[in-house]
Amino acid sequence: MNWIVAGAAAAILLPVLAIGVGMPFWISGIISVAAGAGLIFMLSPRQLFEGLDASGVARGKIEFARELLTGAEPLAIRLEVAVSTIRTQAVAERVRHMARISREIFAGVEEDPLRVDRVRRFLTYYLPRAADLAEAYAILEKSGNRDTTRLVATSDLIDRLDTAFSHYATNLQEADLGNLDIELKLLKSSLDEDLGSSQLPVSDPGKRRA
């Protein structure tokens, strides 16, 4: 049902924007596709983190993560749609990379919603700005009065945003490594307590050969 509703909404929105508002057909198409995809996600019966059982502070964090990811999903879709509208290959590749990194970050937060604070600024600031700039670049490329200065400036910002996206993805991965360090220390402490700090005897390869 969510696909039917989203398709109907996109079909209605396209002529409204193209004819009623007077937008170029290709821009109307992008907006309609993004709106339809957003509706599919919003009307989906699956709820983020529905399998998690939490209370207190953890429950509030999960609700916060769910809210941020719900708002970020249409932005990632806008990036994915913008890739096909950008003519400059290098810029399109950066936008494609940002869309892929966005999905990786979403998956990381879904796996552990308590890490959402590490990517909060990414979800609420950098991702919306990236979607805006990607669409703006496509519009500038197709403009009759080609503004080279703005194209270069926008491309430079997209390049820097791509770097920021990678930074946040790495930051999220480092959270896992930090947890691993803690687990290793706790395991070592437990082993030292149960077995003592002495090392286990190492077998002599020469004896085995003899």
Secondary structure as UniProt FT lines:
FT   HELIX           2..15
FT   HELIX           16..21
FT   HELIX           25..43
FT   TURN            48..51
FT   HELIX           56..83
FT   TURN            84..85
FT   HELIX           89..111
FT   HELIX           113..119
FT   HELIX           120..121
FT   HELIX           122..126
FT   HELIX           127..142
FT   HELIX           148..195
FT   HELIX           205..209
//
